[in-house]
Amino acid sequence: MQQLEFQFFFPLTDQIKLNLNFTPCEQWIEDWRNKQSANSTVDWTPLLISNGGIGVGSITSSPVMSSFVLRPEVKNVGKWEITNSMFVYTSTKPNAVVRFFAKLLLGFKWHDEI
């Protein structure tokens, strides 16, 4: 038995350095992330945590997230209640089938904006 050597086409054997500049793309992504984070609101409230012991350093105050809201820039028609303190606003209302199965399978509740 004899092993044959394949002669590959030039682009498959040699790689050329392209020197591409992705700086504008990275800047756009950073601006987009800043814009998205400016639209979301996170409320922090201090919470007193204790381990129940008596002594020095047994009580600690720590910030805990009380609610998390994602809100787009456009007009909102309603929101999904993911948990008691997490809401996602949407610009389009899902149909009745989606709302039913989201509540049945995922436990998400739909609330219309007034």
C-alpha positions in Angstrom: 0.0 0.0 0.0 1.3 3.5 -0.9 0.3 6.7 0.8 -0.5 9.6 -1.6 0.4 13.2 -0.9 -2.2 15.8 -1.6 -1.3 19.1 -3.3 -3.5 21.7 -1.7 -4.5 25.0 -3.2 -2.4 28.0 -2.2 -4.9 29.7 0.3 -5.2 26.4 2.3 -1.4 26.1 2.9 -0.3 29.7 3.4 -1.8 32.2 5.8 -1.4 35.9 5.1 -1.4 38.4 8.0 -4.3 40.9 7.2 -3.5 43.6 9.9 -7.2 44.3 10.5 -8.1 47.1 12.9 -11.1 46.3 15.1 -10.9 49.4 17.2 -14.1 51.1 15.8 -16.1 47.8 16.4 -14.8 47.5 20.0 -15.7 51.2 20.6 -19.2 50.7 19.3 -19.7 47.6 21.5 -18.5 49.6 24.6 -20.9 52.5 23.7 -23.7 50.1 23.2 -23.1 48.4 26.5 -23.0 51.7 28.3 -26.2 52.8 26.7 -27.9 49.5 27.7 -26.7 49.7 31.3 -27.9 53.3 31.5 -31.5 52.1 30.5 -31.6 49.4 33.2 -32.2 50.4 36.8 -30.9 48.6 39.8 -32.0 49.7 43.3 -29.7 48.8 46.1 -30.8 48.8 49.7 -28.7 48.0 52.8 -29.5 44.9 54.6 -28.4 43.9 58.1 -27.0 40.4 58.3 -26.2 38.7 61.5 -24.9 35.2 62.3 -26.6 35.2 65.7 -23.4 35.1 67.7 -22.4 37.5 70.5 -19.1 39.1 70.1 -17.1 41.5 68.0 -17.8 41.4 64.3 -20.9 39.3 64.4 -23.2 41.9 62.7 -22.4 43.0 59.1 -24.2 45.5 56.9 -24.1 44.6 53.3 -25.8 46.0 50.1 -28.3 43.6 48.6 -30.1 44.1 45.3 -33.8 44.8 46.0 -35.0 45.0 42.4 -33.7 44.6 38.9 -35.5 46.2 35.9 -34.7 46.0 32.2 -36.5 48.7 30.3 -36.0 49.5 26.5 -35.9 53.0 25.1 -39.2 52.6 23.1 -42.7 52.8 24.6 -43.5 49.8 26.7 -46.8 47.9 26.5 -46.2 45.6 29.4 -43.7 43.7 31.5 -42.7 40.2 32.4 -42.4 39.5 36.1 -39.6 37.0 36.4 -39.4 37.1 40.2 -40.9 39.4 42.8 -38.0 41.8 42.3 -37.0 41.2 38.6 -39.0 42.8 35.7 -38.4 42.9 31.9 -40.3 45.5 29.9 -41.2 44.8 26.3 -42.4 47.0 23.4 -44.7 44.3 22.0 -47.4 42.2 23.8 -46.9 38.5 23.4 -50.0 36.5 22.3 -52.2 34.5 24.7 -50.5 31.2 23.9 -47.0 32.6 24.8 -48.3 34.2 28.0 -50.1 31.0 29.0 -47.1 28.7 28.5 -44.6 31.2 30.0 -46.7 31.2 33.2 -47.3 27.4 33.1 -43.7 26.3 32.3 -41.5 29.1 33.5 -43.6 30.9 36.1 -43.3 34.3 34.4 -46.3 36.6 34.9 -47.4 39.2 32.3 -48.5 42.7 33.4 -50.0 45.2 31.0 -48.9 48.8 31.3 -51.7 51.2 32.3 
